[in-house]
Amino acid sequence: MLIVTGSIAARADTFEALRLASLEHVARSLAEPGCLEHGVAVDAQDDLRLVFFERWSDRAALDAHFKVPASRAFAAEAGRLAARPPNLAIYDASQLSLR
């Protein structure tokens, strides 16, 4: 399983547009094969920063997600609406049982 984390800081005049675009991106992504979880939230310490958390079944599913034209369009739009470059990190993870 892969975990993806990211964040985008908006400008005050672009926050609402970025928030709406992010919600559309999340909804679209959740329908893709291999997407186990995908969410976006407003940072509790910075109300102009959106934080993303995703779980993908494998690298092939994530790579396919990055190739979807709508995902590429979202990345371009987010870059235009951001106050500074977005950040993204990908982690290879194993699920452990706490029993």
N, C-alpha and C positions, 0 to 999 in steps of 0.2 A: 504494500500500500504506500502511496505517496501522500504527503501532506504539503500543501502549498499555503504560505502566509504572504500577505502583502498589505501595503497601505498606500493611500493616495491623499495628499493634503490639497484641499481646494482653496481657491481664493473666495472671499466673502461673496463676490458677485457671481461665482460659478458653482457654489456648493450645491444648490438645489438641482441644477442640471446634471451635475456629476452624481448626485444621490439617485436620481431617477434612472439615469443610464446604468448605474451599478445594479439597481434592483432588477432592471430588465435583463442585464447580463447574467445575474444569478439565476433568475427564473429559467432562462434559456439553457444555461449550463446544467441545471439539475435534470433536464430531460435527455442529456447526452449519455450514451453508453459508458459505463465505468465511473460515472460521477456518483460518489457515495454521500457527499455532503458539500454544500457550497453556500456560504453566507457572507453578508456584509453588515457591519454595524458602525455606528458613530462612536469614535473614541471618547470615553468618559472624561478624559483629561484634555482633549483638544476637539472642540465641536466643529472644526473645519476638516478633520481627518477621518477618512473612512478606512476601516480595517477589514480585511478579507481572510476567511479561513475556508480551506477546501480539503477534501479527502478524495483521492482517486484510486481506483482498483489497481492500476499499474501504469507504467510509463507509456505504453502504447495508447491508452485511453487519454492520458494527459497530452501527449503529442498530437493526437487527433483533435483534441479541444483547441489547441493553439493554432491549428490549421483551418478551423471553421472561419469562414469569411466574417461572420458576425462577431466572433471573438477578436479578430484582427481589427475590425472597425471600432469595437469598444476600446481596445488598447490605444488606438490613434486618437479617439475622442477624449479619453481620459487624460492622455498626455497634453492635449490642448487646453483642457479645463483645470489642470493641476497647477498648483503654486510652485512646485518643484518636481523633479523627476520621481515617478512612483518607484516603490521598491517591491521586490518579489524574492521569495526564498522557497526552495523545494527541498523537502526532507524525505528520505527513504525510511519508512517506519514499519515496525512490527507491532501487532496488537498483542498485549499481554493480558492474561486473565488475572484478576486480583483475588481469586478464590483461595 
